[in-house]
Amino acid sequence: MEESDLLKLFKDLENECKNLKNELFKLAWYMRGGLTYQEALHLSPDERAIIGNIVKENLDTAKKTGQPFF
C-alpha cells in the first residue's frame, strides 16, 4: 500500500472515530443521565440506531406539540 493510501486510510479512520464520539456524546446528552458516555461506548450500532430513532421521534413530537425538549 502506498504511503498516500495509508494516510488517507488513517484520516478516514480518524474521522469515523470523531463521528462515533460525537454520536455517543449526543446520545448521552439526550438521555440526561439515563445513559452515560461509558455505557454508550458498549452499545452496538443497532442499539445506537434504535436509541437515535427514539430521540428523533420524541424531538419531532415535542416540536409538533410545542412542548419543551430539554
N, C-alpha and C positions, 0 to 999 in steps of 0.2 A: 504494500500500500504506500502510495506517495505521501510525502510529508504534508502537502496541502490537503489531501484527503483526510488524513488523521486530524489535522487542525480543524477542518470542517466538522468531522465527526464529534470531536471534543466540544466544539462550540454548540452543536446541536444538542448534545447530552446536557451541557450546562444550562441551555435554555429550557429543556424538558424539566430539569431539576427545579429551576426557578418557577416555572409554571405550576408544577406539583406543589411546591411550598406555598405559593400564592393561593391555590385552590384549598389546601388544607387549613391555612390560617383563616380564610373566609368562612369555611365550614365551622371552625371553632368559634369564630366571632358570631355567626348567625345562631349557633346553638346556645350561646350565652351561658357557658359553663356546663351544659349538658354533654359536651364532648370536648375534651382537651386536645391540644395540638398533638401531644404524645399519643393519645388514643387514636386520633385521626391518622397518624403515621401507619397504624396497623390495619386500616381499612383496605379492602380490596377495591379495584376500580369499579366493580359493580355496586358495592356498598356506597362508595363516594357518589356515584351517579344517582342512586336512589335517594340519598340524603339531599343532594343538589336539586333533584326534582321536587322534593317536599318543600324545600326552602323557596324555590321558584313559585310553586303553587300558592304557598302562604303569602309571598310577596305580591303576587297578582291579585289574590283575594283582598289583601289589605288596600291595594290601590283602588280596586273596584268599589269597595265599601267605604273608603275614606278613613278607615281605621289606621291608627299609627302602627308602624312596623319598626320597632326599636331594634 
